Each structure stands twice: as C-alpha cells, then as structure tokens.
Amino acid sequence: MATDTEQLTAIRSLALQRIAEITATPKPNYSIDGQQVAWADYLRQLQATVDWCNERLADLGPFEIRTRGVSE
C-alpha cells in the first residue's frame, strides 16, 4: 500500500497533468442533454486540489522546532 506522501504526490501529479491538458486546449462552458459543463469551475477545482495536496505534503515533511531557554 502506498504511503500518504506517495498518494498525495500521485493526486497532485494527476491534477497538474489535467490542468496542463485543459489549458492547452481551452473549451467554453456548455450544456448537453441537461448537463452543464463549466470548464472554468473544473479548472478552479483542480487548482484547489493541487493547493490542498501542497499543504498536506508540507505538513508531512520534516520540520524544526526552535526553542530558547531563559534563565531566571
């Protein structure tokens, strides 16, 4: 089973790939058989997914806590 980091990285990569595809050949919003397709909204959702993955990956990464002792 993949680790959290691997899963988040894969999700982020797929979202970035889809963003590249959408922006390479932009399409207008349309309605077909009563179903609305809003490409701009879809693009925003993908960008939010990338941002979310970036935040989670930053949370999982190594971190440093600095403390300072004070003598009384």
Secondary structure, DSSP 8 states (H G I E B T S, - for coil): ---HHHHHHHHHHHHHHHHHHHHHS----EEETTEEE-HHHHHHHHHHHHHHHHHHHHHHS-----------
